[in-house]
Amino acid sequence: MTFTVNCSILLTELPLLERPAAARAAGFDAVEFWWPFASSVPGDAEVTRFERAITDAGVQLTGLNFNAGDMPGGDRGLVSWPGREAEFRDNADVVASIGGRLGCTLFNALYGNRQDGHTSESQDDLAVANLAAAAAAVGRIGGTVLLEPVSNAPHYPLRRAADALDVIGRVQRETGAGNVRLLADFYHLAVNGDDVDAVVEEHATDFGHIQIADAPGRGAPGTGNLPLERWIGRSRELGYGGRVGLEYTAAVGSAFDWARRQPDWHTP
């Protein structure tokens, strides 16, 4: 199956550790998560419970976020956040350890909001160093760091694909890290006014991962007006061979009705 269920935004009526099994019961064999813990370095028992929820459900963990801070409170990542460098790098080690045990190789690093009292230049310099450190940490297990534009976050500086690609290019030029790639979330790109067709045509081979939701509303495919199937199909024609993350909001009872109506979407 080509899809992977983001269990941090879907199936949220269920306790977090029950969601992998629910995704499996719905017919999916892969899941992804935002950072599922309250701290950057959770205790061993807490990590073990999370990992067992994945393995006991019989699904593959295909993606995991680095800690992004207090997401409900408006935080959007630690990558460019001065003063939290050590925390981010400790978190990267935990992320890589989980990935190594579960066979996960895609890790999303949210860039972070602009912080008062710090220049954009200093934050961007820090981001380059932190992304290189994260790339080294997950590179030990064959992993890739993902960087994504985000919508509805006014202090988050990466809005369009070009913004993220510029950072990725700088990381590679200045540090040599070649395992940082674009997370193309078609919902965020479209809401931010990017020309998604052009992004696909020019950069599909640069995609490390694709995520989808429809717009307006960030609902399931078919609830809005985005040509998601076209964008996915064209990305595949141009060489994208990965899964597609389902990162939308929907009630658990009807979350995957669209997929049952369109089974051809399940085949690359």
C-alpha positions in Angstrom: 0.0 0.0 0.0 1.3 3.4 -0.9 -0.1 5.4 2.0 1.1 5.8 5.6 -1.3 7.1 8.3 -0.1 10.0 10.4 -1.3 8.9 13.8 -0.7 12.3 15.5 -3.5 14.0 13.5 -5.7 11.0 12.6 -7.5 8.6 14.9 -7.1 11.1 17.7 -10.3 10.0 19.4 -8.2 6.9 20.5 -5.4 6.9 23.0 -2.1 7.4 21.1 -0.8 3.9 21.7 -4.0 2.4 20.3 -3.8 4.2 17.0 -1.3 2.0 15.2 -3.6 -1.0 15.7 -6.5 1.1 14.5 -4.6 2.0 11.4 -3.9 -1.6 10.8 -7.5 -2.6 11.3 -8.5 0.0 8.7 -6.3 -1.7 6.1 -3.0 0.2 6.3 0.4 -1.3 6.9 2.4 1.9 7.8 2.2 4.8 10.2 4.0 8.0 10.9 4.0 10.2 14.0 4.9 13.7 15.1 7.1 13.6 18.2 4.9 11.4 20.5 6.5 12.3 23.9 6.2 15.3 26.2 10.0 15.8 26.5 12.9 15.7 24.1 14.5 12.8 26.0 11.8 10.5 27.3 12.4 7.6 29.7 13.2 4.2 28.4 9.9 2.7 29.6 7.9 5.3 27.7 9.9 4.7 24.5 9.5 1.0 24.9 5.7 1.3 25.2 5.6 3.4 22.0 7.8 1.0 20.1 5.7 -2.0 21.2 2.5 -0.3 20.1 4.0 -0.2 16.6 5.4 -3.7 16.5 2.4 -5.3 18.2 0.1 -3.7 15.6 2.1 -5.2 12.8 2.7 -1.9 11.0 5.8 -0.2 9.8 6.9 3.1 11.3 7.8 5.1 8.2 8.2 8.6 9.6 8.9 10.3 12.9 9.3 14.0 13.8 12.0 15.4 15.9 10.6 17.2 19.0 9.0 20.5 17.8 8.3 22.0 21.2 4.8 22.9 22.4 2.9 22.5 19.2 -0.6 23.3 20.7 1.0 26.4 22.2 2.3 27.5 18.8 5.9 26.2 18.7 7.0 24.8 15.3 10.3 23.3 15.8 13.7 23.6 17.6 16.0 23.6 14.6 16.5 27.4 14.6 15.7 28.1 18.3 18.7 29.7 20.1 19.4 28.2 23.5 17.9 24.8 22.7 20.8 23.4 20.7 21.8 20.8 23.2 18.2 19.7 23.7 17.7 19.3 19.9 20.9 17.3 19.5 20.0 15.0 22.5 16.6 14.6 20.9 18.3 13.6 17.5 20.1 10.8 19.3 16.8 9.5 20.7 15.1 9.8 17.3 17.9 7.9 15.6 17.7 5.2 18.3 14.0 4.7 17.8 14.4 4.7 14.0 17.2 2.1 14.2 15.1 -0.3 16.2 11.9 0.1 14.2 13.5 0.4 10.7 12.3 4.0 10.2 14.4 6.2 8.0 12.5 9.4 7.5 12.7 12.1 10.2 10.9 15.5 9.9 12.7 18.5 11.5 10.4 21.5 11.8 12.5 24.6 11.3 11.1 26.7 14.1 9.5 30.1 14.5 11.4 33.4 14.4 12.3 34.3 18.0 12.3 37.8 19.5 15.7 39.1 20.4 17.6 37.1 17.8 18.3 38.1 14.2 17.1 36.0 11.3 20.7 35.5 10.2 21.7 34.0 13.6 18.8 31.7 13.6 19.5 30.5 10.1 23.1 29.9 10.9 22.0 27.8 13.9 19.6 25.9 11.7 22.3 24.9 9.3 24.5 23.6 12.2 21.5 21.7 13.8 20.4 20.2 10.5 23.9 18.9 9.8 24.0 17.4 13.3 20.6 15.8 12.8 21.7 14.5 9.4 24.8 12.9 11.0 22.7 11.3 13.8 20.2 9.7 11.5 22.7 9.0 8.8 24.2 6.3 11.0 21.1 4.3 10.4 20.7 5.3 6.7 18.1 7.9 7.6 17.1 11.2 5.9 16.2 14.5 7.6 13.1 16.1 6.1 12.4 19.9 6.0 9.0 21.3 5.2 7.2 24.5 4.5 4.3 25.0 7.0 1.1 27.1 6.8 -0.9 28.9 9.4 2.2 29.7 11.5 2.9 33.4 11.0 6.4 33.3 12.6 7.6 30.2 10.7 9.9 31.4 7.9 9.7 28.5 5.5 6.5 29.1 3.5 7.1 27.7 0.1 9.1 24.9 -1.4 11.9 27.3 -2.5 12.4 28.4 1.1 13.1 24.9 2.3 15.2 24.0 -0.8 17.4 27.1 -0.2 18.1 25.9 3.3 18.7 22.3 2.2 21.1 23.6 -0.5 23.0 25.7 2.1 23.3 22.8 4.5 24.8 20.6 1.7 27.2 23.4 0.5 28.5 24.4 3.9 28.5 21.0 5.8 28.5 18.3 3.1 25.3 16.7 4.5 23.6 15.1 1.6 20.7 13.4 3.5 18.4 16.4 4.1 15.5 16.5 1.7 12.2 18.3 1.0 9.0 17.2 2.7 6.4 18.2 0.1 3.2 18.6 2.0 0.8 19.5 -0.8 -1.7 21.1 1.6 0.8 23.5 3.2 2.2 24.4 -0.2 -1.2 25.1 -1.7 -2.5 27.1 1.3 0.6 29.2 1.2 0.1 30.0 -2.4 2.8 28.0 -3.9 2.4 26.7 -7.5 2.3 23.0 -6.6 2.2 21.9 -10.2 5.4 23.7 -10.9 7.0 22.4 -7.6 6.2 18.9 -8.7 7.5 19.4 -12.2 10.8 21.0 -11.0 11.5 19.1 -7.8 9.7 15.7 -7.6 13.1 14.1 -7.6 14.0 16.2 -4.6 11.1 15.0 -2.5 12.1 13.0 0.5 8.4 12.5 1.4 4.9 13.6 0.4 2.1 14.4 2.7 -1.5 15.3 1.8 -4.7 16.9 3.0 -7.4 18.7 1.1 -8.1 22.4 1.1 -9.9 24.3 2.3 -10.3 22.7 5.7 -7.3 20.3 6.0 -9.8 17.4 5.5 -9.6 14.1 3.7 -9.0 13.9 0.0 -12.2 14.8 -1.8 -13.5 17.2 0.9 -11.8 20.2 -0.8 -10.7 21.2 -4.2 -7.0 20.2 -4.5 -6.0 17.9 -7.3 -4.2 15.6 -5.0 -4.4 12.5 -7.1 -2.9 14.4 -10.1 0.0 15.8 -8.1 0.8 12.4 -6.6 0.5 10.7 -10.0 2.8 13.2 -11.7 5.3 13.0 -8.8 5.5 9.3 -9.4 5.9 9.7 -13.1 8.9 11.9 -12.4 10.5 9.5 -10.1 9.1 9.8 -6.6 9.0 6.3 -5.2 8.1 6.8 -1.6 4.9 6.6 0.4 2.3 9.3 0.8 1.6 10.5 4.3 -2.1 11.0 5.3 -1.9 14.1 7.4 -5.5 15.4 7.6 -8.2 15.8 10.1 -11.3 13.5 10.1 -13.5 11.7 12.4 -12.4 8.1 13.1 -15.5 6.5 11.8 -15.2 8.1 8.3 -11.5 8.9 8.1 -10.7 6.5 5.3 -14.0 6.3 3.4 -12.3 8.1 0.4 -9.7 5.4 0.2 -12.3 2.7 0.0 -14.1 4.5 -2.8 -10.8 5.0 -4.7 -8.8 1.8 -4.2 -6.6 2.6 -7.3 -4.9 5.3 -5.1 -3.3 2.5 -3.2 -1.1 1.4 -6.0 2.0 3.4 -7.0 
